[in-house]
Amino acid sequence: MEPSQLLIPALLGAGAIASGLARRHQAHQLIHLLDARSTSVAELLDLQRTVAEQMGAGSFSERVKLSGEIVCNARLTAPWSGETCIAFRQITTSLLEVREERTSTDKDGNTTTEVYWERREDTISTLERRCVFGLRQGQQSLRLDPEGAELELEPVFSEMSPASSPDTFNTRQLGIRREEAVLRPTGMAFVVAECSDASGALTLQAPGEQGMFVVRRGSEAEFSRTIRRWRRVWTVSTWVLTLAAALSGLLIAL
């Protein structure tokens, strides 16, 4: 058996493993979402005061989920788009084609080499900035520190420019792509986070241990449907790739 014959089942098996890991991640996301307690800003402020009176300041901590209006006075400006925001991410990517060779041997021992060009994207640089903001319900608000959060950013800028380096024997430069996405400083947001007063002020923040920290648009129901949909997609993908890997291995053996 030629080693090259094992390439297809190996790739299918690797794809099945990757799909399984992605499905497991979605399952954990759903667990974290369901475990967080639905609450309000007013209730959290009252609970923190009660705990502080009984146990002392800095003792309150709970994993929660709630929706509110984003409020922020010290806003950021995304450099490329000029958009006012509370978070932005810039990504500069080099687009190129890389020369590859594929060698195969037939049953008579004849060797053939095929040359082809594979398209690739190499990240040149990434820049991200975030600022602390508030989540308001009515006249009350909570401080939110977005460090470590999974933010739902909105793409606002995309531009292609000529390549900055010449072609070589093994590479062909296609250009440079610059992209920018932001989280706007207005509108409603759904948050899953740890609420703690350990820093001195009651704050929505990243959990001290493993857990979910998400800031996104939409409702909890929409977020839950998205997680469940991707979990189904990855489950089906895992089974299909596993079956395909097993069948290809069986056909090679025969």
TORTI-149586 format. One line per field, with one value per residue: residue in one letter; x negated, y, z of N, C-alpha, C in turn. Coordinates in steps of 0.2 Angstrom, whole numbers, plus 5000, padded with zeros to 4 digits. Each point is the difference from the previous one (the first is absolute). Layout:
N
type <- [A_...]
n.east <- [X_...]
n.north <- [Y_...]
n.up <- [Z_...]
ca.east <- [X_...]
ca.north <- [Y_...]
ca.up <- [Z_...]
c.east <- [X_...]
c.north <- [Y_...]
c.up <- [Z_...]
//
This chain:
254
type <- [M_E_P_S_Q_L_L_I_P_A_L_L_G_A_G_A_I_A_S_G_L_A_R_R_H_Q_A_H_Q_L_I_H_L_L_D_A_R_S_T_S_V_A_E_L_L_D_L_Q_R_T_V_A_E_Q_M_G_A_G_S_F_S_E_R_V_K_L_S_G_E_I_V_C_N_A_R_L_T_A_P_W_S_G_E_T_C_I_A_F_R_Q_I_T_T_S_L_L_E_V_R_E_E_R_T_S_T_D_K_D_G_N_T_T_T_E_V_Y_W_E_R_R_E_D_T_I_S_T_L_E_R_R_C_V_F_G_L_R_Q_G_Q_Q_S_L_R_L_D_P_E_G_A_E_L_E_L_E_P_V_F_S_E_M_S_P_A_S_S_P_D_T_F_N_T_R_Q_L_G_I_R_R_E_E_A_V_L_R_P_T_G_M_A_F_V_V_A_E_C_S_D_A_S_G_A_L_T_L_Q_A_P_G_E_Q_G_M_F_V_V_R_R_G_S_E_A_E_F_S_R_T_I_R_R_W_R_R_V_W_T_V_S_T_W_V_L_T_L_A_A_A_L_S_G_L_L_I_A_L]
n.east <- [4996_5001_4995_4999_5001_4996_4998_5005_4999_4993_5001_5004_4995_4996_5003_5001_4993_4998_5004_4997_4994_5002_5002_4995_4996_5004_4999_4993_5000_5004_4995_4995_5003_5001_4994_4999_5000_5007_4998_5000_4999_5007_5002_4995_5002_5006_4998_4996_5004_5005_4997_5000_5006_5001_4997_5002_4998_5001_5005_5003_5002_5002_5001_5001_5006_5000_5005_4997_5000_4996_4996_4997_4996_4995_5002_4999_4994_5004_4994_5001_5005_4997_5003_5004_4996_5002_4999_4994_5000_4994_5000_4993_5003_4995_5002_4999_4997_5000_4994_5003_4997_5004_4997_5002_5001_5000_5005_4998_5001_5004_4996_5005_4997_5005_4999_5002_5005_4998_5006_4996_5001_4995_5002_5000_5006_5001_5005_5001_5005_5001_5006_5000_5006_5007_5003_5005_5004_5004_5000_5000_4993_4997_4994_4997_4996_4999_4995_4999_5005_5005_4998_5006_4995_5001_4999_4995_4994_4999_4993_5000_4994_4996_4997_4997_5000_4994_5002_5000_4995_5000_5001_5007_4998_5006_4998_5001_5003_5004_5001_5006_5001_5006_5000_5006_4999_5005_5007_5004_4999_4999_5000_4995_5000_4994_5004_4995_4999_4996_5002_5006_5002_5007_4997_5002_4997_4994_5002_5000_5005_5001_5002_5006_4997_5006_4998_5007_5002_5007_5004_5002_5007_4998_4997_5005_5004_4996_4999_5006_5001_4995_5003_5006_4998_4997_5005_5004_4996_5000_5006_5001_4996_5003_5006_4999_4996_5005_5005_4996_4999_5006_5002_4996_5003_5006]
n.north <- [4994_5005_5003_5002_4993_5001_5005_4997_4993_5002_5003_4995_4996_5003_5000_4994_5000_5004_4997_4994_5003_5002_4994_4998_5004_4999_4994_5001_5003_4995_4996_5004_5000_4994_4999_5005_5004_5000_5006_5005_5006_5002_4994_5001_5006_4998_4995_5004_5004_4995_4997_5007_5001_4994_5001_5007_5006_4998_4998_5005_4994_5001_4994_5005_5002_5005_5004_5005_5007_5000_5002_5005_5003_4996_5002_4995_5001_4997_4999_4994_4998_5002_4994_5003_4997_4994_4997_4998_4997_5001_4997_4999_4998_4996_5002_4994_4997_4994_4999_4995_4994_4996_4995_4996_4994_4998_4995_5003_5004_5002_5004_5003_5006_5002_5005_5002_5005_5001_5003_5005_5000_5004_4999_5006_5003_5000_5004_5000_5004_5001_5002_5001_4997_5002_4996_5003_4999_5004_5001_4993_5000_4996_5000_5000_4996_5002_5001_4996_5005_4996_5005_5002_5000_5007_4997_5004_4997_5000_4999_4999_4998_5002_4994_5000_4994_4998_4997_4994_4995_5000_5006_5002_5006_5000_5002_5006_4996_5005_4998_5003_4999_5002_5002_5002_5007_4998_5000_4994_4996_4994_5000_4996_5001_5001_5001_5005_5001_4994_5004_5000_4998_5000_4995_5001_4994_4998_4994_4999_4996_4994_5003_5002_5004_5002_5004_5000_5001_5002_4995_4997_5001_5006_5002_4998_5003_5005_4999_4999_5005_5004_4999_5001_5006_5001_4998_5002_5005_4999_4998_5005_5004_4998_5000_5006_5002_4997_5003_5006_4999_4999_5005_5004_4998_5002]
n.up <- [5000_4995_5003_4993_5000_5005_4995_4996_5002_5000_4994_4998_5002_4998_4994_5001_5001_4995_4997_5003_4999_4994_4999_5003_4996_4995_5001_5001_4994_4998_5003_4998_4994_5001_5002_4995_5005_4998_4999_5004_4997_5000_4998_4995_4999_5000_4996_4997_5001_4999_4995_4998_5002_4997_4995_4998_4998_4994_5003_4996_4998_4994_4997_4995_4998_4996_4998_4996_5001_4995_5005_4997_5005_5003_4994_4996_4996_4996_5000_4997_5004_5006_5000_5003_5005_5002_4994_4998_4994_4999_4994_4999_4994_4999_4993_4999_4995_5002_4997_4998_5003_4996_5003_4995_5002_4994_4998_4995_5006_4996_5001_5002_4998_5004_4997_5006_5000_5006_5000_5002_5007_5000_5006_4998_5001_5007_5000_5007_5001_5007_5002_5006_5001_4999_5004_4997_5006_4996_5006_5000_5002_4996_5003_4994_5002_4994_5004_4995_4998_4998_4996_4999_4995_4998_4995_5000_4999_4994_4999_4994_5000_4996_4998_5006_4998_4997_4994_5002_5000_5007_4999_5000_5001_5003_5005_5003_5005_5001_5006_5001_5006_5001_5007_4997_5002_4996_5002_4999_5006_4998_5007_5000_5006_5003_5005_5001_5007_4997_4995_5004_4993_5001_4998_4994_5000_4998_5000_5006_4999_4998_4995_4999_4996_4999_4995_4999_4994_5000_5000_5006_4998_4997_5005_5004_4996_5000_5007_5000_4995_5003_5005_4997_4997_5005_5003_4995_5000_5007_5000_4996_5003_5006_4998_4997_5006_5004_4996_5000_5007_5001_4996_5004_5005_4996]
ca.east <- [5004_4996_5002_5005_5007_5002_5001_5007_5004_4997_5003_5007_5000_4998_5006_5005_4998_5001_5007_5002_4998_5005_5007_4999_5000_5007_5004_4998_5003_5007_5001_4998_5006_5006_4998_5000_5007_5003_5001_5000_4995_5002_4999_4993_4998_5003_4997_4994_5001_5001_4994_4994_5002_4999_4993_4995_4999_4996_5002_5005_4998_5005_5000_5007_5002_5005_4999_5000_4998_4993_4999_4992_4998_4994_5001_4995_5001_4996_4995_5001_5007_5002_5006_5000_5002_4997_4995_4999_4995_4997_4997_4997_4998_4997_5003_4995_5000_4994_4999_5000_4999_5003_4996_5004_4997_5006_4998_4994_4994_4998_5001_5003_5000_5005_4999_5006_4999_5005_5001_5000_5001_4995_5001_4994_5001_5007_5000_5006_5001_5006_5001_5005_5006_5005_5006_5005_5007_5004_4996_4994_4995_4994_4994_4998_4993_5001_4994_5001_5006_5002_5004_5003_4998_5003_4995_5002_4995_4996_4997_4994_4994_4995_4995_4994_4994_5000_5001_4994_5001_5005_5005_5003_5004_5006_5001_5001_5007_5000_5007_5001_5007_5001_5006_5002_5002_5007_5004_5001_4995_5001_4993_4999_4994_5000_5001_4996_4998_4993_4996_5002_5006_5004_4998_5001_4993_4998_5000_4993_4998_5002_5007_5001_5000_5002_5004_5002_5006_5005_5003_4998_5003_4997_4993_5001_5001_4994_4996_5004_4999_4993_4999_5002_4996_4994_5002_5001_4994_4996_5002_4999_4993_4998_5002_4996_4994_5000_5001_4994_4995_5002_4999_4993_4998_5002]
ca.north <- [5006_5006_5005_5005_4998_5001_5007_5002_4999_5004_5007_4999_4998_5007_5004_4997_5002_5007_5001_4998_5005_5006_4998_5000_5007_5003_4997_5004_5007_5000_4999_5006_5005_4998_5001_5007_5002_5006_5005_5007_5004_5002_4994_4999_5005_4998_4994_5002_5004_4995_4996_5004_5001_4994_4997_5004_5001_4996_4993_4998_4997_4996_5000_5002_5002_5005_5005_5007_5004_5002_5007_5001_5007_5000_4995_4999_5002_4995_5004_5000_5002_5006_4999_5000_4993_4999_4995_4999_4995_5001_4994_5001_4994_4999_4995_4998_4994_4997_4994_4993_4995_4993_4994_4994_4994_4995_4993_4998_5003_5007_5006_5007_5006_5005_5007_5005_5006_4999_5006_5001_5007_5001_5006_5004_5003_5001_5006_5000_5005_5000_5005_4999_5003_4999_4997_5004_4999_5006_5006_4997_4997_4996_5001_4994_4999_4995_4996_4993_4998_4999_5005_4999_5006_5001_5002_5007_5002_4995_5003_4997_5004_4996_4997_5004_4996_4997_4993_4996_4994_4996_5004_5005_5005_5002_5006_5001_5002_5003_4999_5003_4998_5004_5000_5007_5002_5001_4994_4995_4995_4995_4998_4994_5002_4999_5007_5000_5006_5000_5006_5006_5002_4994_5000_4994_4999_4993_4996_4998_4993_4999_5002_5004_5008_5002_5006_4999_5003_4995_4997_4994_4995_5000_4997_4992_4996_5000_4995_4994_4999_4998_4993_4995_5000_4996_4993_4997_5000_4995_4993_4999_4999_4993_4994_5001_4997_4993_4997_5001_4995_4993_4999_4999_4993_4995]
ca.up <- [5000_5000_5005_4998_5000_5007_5001_5000_5006_5005_5000_5002_5007_5003_5000_5005_5007_5001_5000_5006_5005_4999_5003_5007_5002_5000_5006_5006_5000_5002_5007_5004_5000_5004_5007_5003_5003_4997_5005_4998_5003_5007_5005_5001_5005_5007_5003_5001_5006_5005_5002_5003_5007_5004_4999_4999_4993_4996_5001_4996_4993_4997_4993_4999_4993_5000_4995_5002_4995_5001_5001_5001_4999_4997_4995_4995_4993_4996_4996_4993_4998_5003_5004_5007_5002_5007_4999_4993_4999_4994_4997_4994_4998_4993_4996_4996_4998_5002_4996_5004_4995_5002_4997_5000_4996_4998_5002_4996_5003_4997_5005_4997_5005_4998_5003_5000_5004_5006_5003_5008_5003_5006_5004_5001_5007_5003_5006_5003_5005_5003_5005_5005_4999_5005_4998_5003_5000_5003_5003_5003_4995_5003_4996_4996_4998_4994_5000_5000_4998_4993_4998_4993_4997_4993_4995_4997_4995_4996_4994_4996_4998_4996_5004_5002_4999_4993_5000_5000_4996_5004_5002_4996_5004_4998_5003_5007_5002_5007_5003_5007_5003_5006_5004_5001_5007_5001_4998_5005_5000_5004_5003_5004_5004_5007_5003_5006_5003_5003_4998_5003_4997_4997_4993_4996_4998_4998_5006_5003_4997_4993_5000_4994_5000_4993_4998_4993_4999_5000_5006_5003_4996_4994_5002_5001_4994_4997_5002_4999_4993_4998_5003_4995_4994_5002_5002_4994_4997_5003_4998_4992_4999_5003_4995_4994_5001_5001_4993_4996_5002_4998_4993_4999_5002_4995]
c.east <- [4996_5002_5005_5007_5004_5002_5007_5003_4997_5003_5007_5000_4998_5006_5005_4999_5001_5008_5003_4998_5004_5007_4999_5000_5007_5004_4998_5003_5007_5001_4998_5006_5006_4998_5000_5008_5002_5001_5001_4995_5002_4999_4993_4998_5002_4997_4993_5000_5001_4994_4994_5002_4999_4993_4994_4999_4995_5002_5005_4998_5006_5000_5007_5000_5005_4999_5001_4998_4993_4999_4993_4999_4993_4999_4993_5002_4996_4996_5002_5007_5002_5006_4999_5003_4997_4995_4999_4994_4998_4996_4997_4997_4997_5003_4995_5001_4993_4999_5000_4999_5003_4997_5004_4996_5005_4997_4994_4994_4998_5002_5002_5000_5005_4998_5007_4998_5006_5001_5000_5001_4996_5002_4993_5000_5007_4999_5007_5000_5007_5000_5005_5006_5005_5006_5006_5007_5003_4995_4993_4996_4995_4994_4999_4993_4999_4993_5001_5006_5000_5004_5003_4999_5003_4995_5002_4995_4997_4997_4994_4995_4995_4995_4994_4994_5001_5002_4993_5002_5006_5006_5002_5004_5006_5002_5001_5007_5000_5008_5001_5007_5000_5006_5003_5002_5007_5003_5000_4994_5002_4993_5001_4993_5000_5001_4997_4999_4993_4995_5001_5006_5003_4999_5002_4993_4999_5001_4993_4998_5003_5008_5001_5000_5002_5004_5002_5007_5005_5002_4996_5002_4996_4993_5000_5002_4994_4995_5003_4999_4993_4998_5003_4996_4993_5001_5001_4993_4995_5002_4999_4992_4997_5002_4996_4993_5000_5001_4994_4995_5002_4999_4992_4997_5002_4996]
c.north <- [5006_5005_5005_4998_5001_5007_5002_4998_5003_5007_5000_4999_5007_5005_4998_5002_5007_5002_4998_5005_5006_4999_5000_5007_5003_4997_5003_5007_5000_4998_5006_5005_4998_5000_5007_5002_5006_5005_5007_5004_5002_4994_4999_5005_4999_4994_5002_5004_4996_4996_5004_5001_4994_4997_5004_5002_4996_4993_4997_4998_4995_5000_5002_5001_5005_5004_5007_5004_5002_5008_5001_5007_5001_4995_5000_5002_4994_5003_5000_5002_5007_4999_5001_4994_4999_4994_5000_4995_5001_4994_5002_4993_5000_4994_4997_4993_4996_4994_4994_4995_4994_4995_4994_4995_4995_4993_4998_5003_5007_5006_5006_5005_5005_5007_5004_5005_5000_5007_5000_5007_5000_5007_5004_5003_5001_5005_5000_5004_4999_5005_4998_5004_4998_4996_5003_4997_5005_5005_4997_4996_4996_5001_4993_5001_4995_4996_4993_4997_4998_5005_4999_5007_5000_5002_5007_5002_4994_5003_4996_5005_4996_4997_5004_4996_4997_4993_4996_4994_4996_5004_5005_5005_5002_5007_5000_5002_5003_5000_5003_4998_5004_4997_5007_5001_5001_4993_4996_4995_4994_4997_4994_5001_4998_5007_4999_5007_5000_5005_5006_5003_4994_5000_4993_4998_4993_4996_4998_4993_4999_5002_5005_5007_5002_5007_5000_5004_4994_4998_4994_4994_4999_4996_4993_4997_5000_4994_4993_4998_4997_4993_4995_4999_4996_4993_4997_5000_4995_4993_4999_4999_4994_4995_5000_4997_4993_4996_5000_4995_4993_4999_4999_4993_4994_5000]
c.up <- [5000_5006_4998_5000_5007_5001_5001_5007_5006_5001_5002_5008_5004_5000_5005_5007_5001_5000_5007_5006_4999_5003_5008_5003_5000_5006_5007_5000_5002_5007_5004_4999_5004_5007_5003_5002_4996_5006_4997_5004_5008_5005_5002_5005_5007_5003_5002_5007_5006_5002_5003_5007_5004_5000_4999_4992_4997_5000_4995_4993_4998_4992_4998_4992_5000_4994_5002_4995_5001_5001_5001_4998_4996_4994_4996_4993_4996_4994_4992_4998_5002_5005_5008_5003_5008_4999_4992_4999_4992_4998_4994_4997_4993_4997_4995_4997_5001_4995_5003_4994_5003_4996_5001_4996_4998_5001_4996_5002_4996_5004_4996_5005_4997_5003_5000_5005_5005_5003_5008_5002_5006_5004_5002_5007_5002_5005_5002_5006_5003_5006_5005_4998_5005_4996_5004_4999_5004_5003_5003_4995_5004_4996_4997_4998_4994_4999_5000_4997_4993_4997_4993_4997_4993_4995_4997_4995_4997_4994_4998_4998_4996_5005_5001_4998_4993_5000_5000_4996_5003_5002_4995_5004_4997_5003_5008_5001_5007_5001_5007_5002_5007_5004_5001_5007_5002_4999_5006_4999_5005_5003_5004_5004_5007_5003_5007_5002_5003_4998_5004_4998_4997_4992_4996_4997_4999_5006_5002_4998_4993_5000_4994_5001_4993_5001_4993_4999_5000_5007_5002_4995_4993_5001_5001_4993_4995_5002_4999_4993_4998_5004_4996_4994_5002_5001_4993_4996_5003_4997_4993_4999_5003_4995_4994_5001_5000_4993_4995_5002_4998_4992_4998_5002_4996_4994]
//
